[in-house]
Structure formats: structure tokens, C-alpha cells
Amino acid sequence: MGVFVFLPLVLPLTAWPIARLAEQHLHPRAATRLLTGVAALMAACSTLCLGLVMVVGTAQLPGNPLPDGWSDPEVRAAVPYDEVVGKAAIPALGAVLVACGRTLWRHGRVRRRAHRALAGLRETRVAVLRDDVPYAYALPGGRRDRVVVTTALLECLEPAERRALFAHERAHLAARHHRFLLAVQLAARANPFLRPLRTAVVYAAERWADEDAARAVGSRRAVARAIGKAALVSRGAPAAALAGFAAAGPVPRRVAALLGPAPAVRSWPSLFTSVGVAMWGAAVGTAVSAMSSANSAVTMVLILHAATPL
């Protein structure tokens, strides 16, 4: 097993270049899916290896419930510097589990509160709230997906811009963007090195909805105007767990992208470009992370099986 057990903890660094280049050179749909997949796999691998190291540390604690064979020198020798990293992995893994648990709990609480707030309204696809605070967001789940918007925001927009707003939020719901956002949030909690990917996915998901809205209303400029106006007056969604119209992602970059030509849909860029090199680097890093964690897991299972008397 050796030092390979530590590789998945730091290999997310190989995905940093693609986190920024994907925003600029890939279609937002492809960037969202690619970065979410890389982040989720790397987070799973690093958490698995952290758990394997934690086994060595836990086996050395007095009074632990693990079999005595798990603390044999052969088991400890599988992890370099077992005296230090084994025990350090215990609070580290505990922190990861607590952070991910809090993220899931907060995400569920926000959605439950939002659904309870709309319980007295008719079950329509659009819920218009009389509120002096301008905001709009997509609310998935419940009996049906809904777009929530306040009268204060609608009063600031022209009819074409209102259509752009609704098309944007419907795009969030149709593509299930909340799942991508939750996945990268959990990945960033599991491994802090994945935070740049979380930021990139948040932006890419908004750009994905922008492009779908522009195609639905037939005017990229109308969507750009709607985003710009909403950004000036809106305070965003009531919570970060919900996809807002003009809160997530750098608004000036989104507006500039909409005022330019539509992004080309390409499956895989050429290797002889910066984004191609970055994508291959992230792919190699992800593959090495998966192989290292799988090798470490198999090795640890075999060693524990050999050290544990029947």
C-alpha cells in the first residue's frame, strides 16, 4: 500500500487547471457534468483512503473494539508513519463526516422550509409571492417542481425579460442542477482541494441555464438584460442551497458571455490546446486516484484478513 494511500488526498490538485479553463472553453453543460464527475470521484477516493488510514490509527487506541490482529506490526507497516498519520486520520475523517452530514441536513432543511412556505398556494408551476424583496429561485421536489419569484423582481423586468427569467429557472429544474450543486458541495466538504471545482460548477450551471433560456426565448440579449437588471436589485435566493437567478456566479462574465456568440458544442477538445492538456491532466489524476484507492483498499483487506485469526 505504502505512499499510494496518500495520493488520492492530494491528486485533486491536478484538476485545478481544468476548473478554470472549462468555464472558458467548454460548453456549460459539458463543463458542469465533467467537473461534477471528477469532483465526486476524487472525493470518494480520498475519503476511502482516509478511512483506510484511520483503521490503523484506531487499532492502536487502547480499548478499541477492533480485533487484536488489526494492530499487528504487519498492519501498521502498510501505512508509512503510522504512529502519526493513523491517529491524525481519526479526527480528520470525523470532521469530513460531520461536514458532509451538516451539508445534507442544511440542504434538506432549506428545501423543507421553502415547501412549507408555499403550502397554502395553489399547486402551479410558478409561485408568485407578494414581497418587497426581489428574488427568484428554482425549487425542486415536493409534488412538483416550482419556480418561485416575487412581485418586486417582476416589476423591475420587461415582458421579454420576464420570459427569460422563467426560462432560466425552468432550465435549472429540467436539468436537475440542484443535484450537481449538492454533489460538488459534498465533494468540497470531503476534500478542501476540490473547492475550485465547486466554484466552477456553480458558475457553469448558471451558464448552462443562461444558454437554455436564450434558446427558449430566442434572444441572448434579452437574457443578458434580465440577468443584469436582476443582479442590480436582487438579493439572490433565500439560501445557497437553491439556485437563484442572478446570485450565483460572476454576473458580469455571464452577461458578457451572452452578448457574444453561443458556445460551440464539442465532445472533447484537441490535446494540442490548453484546455485539452488540462482535461487530460484531470483525467489522469482521477484515474490514478481511483487506482490508488482501489489498490489500497484491496491491500488493506488482504492484510487484515491475514492478521485476523479465524
C-alpha positions, 0 to 999 in steps of 0.5 A, a space after each residue: 500500500 505504502 505512499 499510494 494511500 496518500 495520493 488520492 488526498 492530494 491528486 485533486 490538485 491536478 484538476 485545478 487547471 481544468 476548473 478554470 479553463 472549462 468555464 472558458 472553453 467548454 460548453 456549460 453543460 459539458 463543463 458542469 457534468 465533467 467537473 461534477 464527475 471528477 469532483 465526486 470521484 476524487 472525493 470518494 477516493 480520498 475519503 476511502 483512503 482516509 478511512 483506510 488510514 484511520 483503521 490503523 490509527 484506531 487499532 492502536 487506541 487502547 480499548 478499541 473494539 477492533 480485533 487484536 490482529 488489526 494492530 499487528 506490526 504487519 498492519 501498521 507497516 502498510 501505512 508509512 508513519 503510522 504512529 502519526 498519520 493513523 491517529 491524525 486520520 481519526 479526527 480528520 475523517 470525523 470532521 469530513 463526516 460531520 461536514 458532509 452530514 451538516 451539508 445534507 441536513 442544511 440542504 434538506 432543511 432549506 428545501 423543507 422550509 421553502 415547501 412549507 412556505 408555499 403550502 397554502 398556494 395553489 399547486 402551479 408551476 410558478 409561485 408568485 409571492 407578494 414581497 418587497 424583496 426581489 428574488 427568484 429561485 428554482 425549487 425542486 421536489 415536493 409534488 412538483 417542481 416550482 419556480 418561485 419569484 416575487 412581485 418586486 423582481 417582476 416589476 423591475 423586468 420587461 415582458 421579454 425579460 420576464 420570459 427569460 427569467 422563467 426560462 432560466 429557472 425552468 432550465 435549472 429544474 429540467 436539468 436537475 442542477 440542484 443535484 450537481 450543486 449538492 454533489 460538488 458541495 459534498 465533494 468540497 466538504 470531503 476534500 478542501 482541494 476540490 473547492 475550485 471545482 465547486 466554484 466552477 460548477 456553480 458558475 457553469 450551471 448558471 451558464 448552462 441555464 443562461 444558454 437554455 433560456 436564450 434558446 427558449 426565448 430566442 434572444 441572448 440579449 434579452 437574457 443578458 438584460 434580465 440577468 443584469 437588471 436582476 443582479 442590480 436589485 436582487 438579493 439572490 435566493 433565500 439560501 445557497 442551497 437553491 439556485 437563484 437567478 442572478 446570485 450565483 456566479 460572476 454576473 458580469 462574465 455571464 452577461 458578457 458571455 451572452 452578448 457574444 456568440 453561443 458556445 460551440 458544442 464539442 465532445 472533447 477538445 484537441 490535446 494540442 490546446 490548453 484546455 485539452 492538456 488540462 482535461 487530460 491532466 484531470 483525467 489522469 489524476 482521477 484515474 490514478 486516484 481511483 487506482 490508488 484507492 482501489 489498490 489500497 483498499 484491496 491491500 488493506 483487506 488482504 492484510 487484515 484478513 491475514 492478521 485476523 485469526 479465524 
